[in-house]
Amino acid sequence: MSDKFTKLIGAKAQVKSASSKKKSDAPVINLSSDLSDELDALIEAKATVKSAQALQKKAEAKLIEHAKNVQDSDGLNGRYAGTYELVGENHRSKFISSDRFTVSQDSEVHEAIADVVGQDNLDKVVSEELTVQLRPEVFKDPAKQDLLVSLLGDKFDELFETTIKYSATKDLKGRIYGLVKNDADKLEEVRALLPQYKPSIR
């Protein structure tokens, strides 16, 4: 990097504003002795869960690898099974293989699959589903909407299926208090009608 460029950047650089809230800027809730004990119990339980999840992940990986190898061997010998019972000295469980696959949208990958399984068998591996979607700008441009209506008229329903999906508006969690006029009863009514995802303590 040249000295002139470095000096130019340094001259134009601005100190980053401290306006963005940090975690330490959050309002504080001082807990009673009882709730402080609950917080201690929660943090300790989370640590225990984290440790147990690590052990679970390690054991699961070894068991899945072994079961998958057996499944592959059986499958290649014409005895495919999607579910196996794993029987140990003290416990038993089931290995269940998923029928969900990640399918690339790249045609070159499809060609590579066809090279392996044969072009005639590609449709047994990858299914094609055609969807038609209106461009987002159509919903904002009356001229485009009029054009669509003039082209399709009352045939629209014969060609298109319309669905509407609703979602909460952005930043509703803070704005909702003002919308209910800071009325606690109204807030509970809205929450009953529009349940908010459970908050987390991290």
Order of alpha helices (4+ residues) and beta strands (2+ residues): alpha-alpha-beta-beta-alpha-alpha-alpha-alpha-alpha
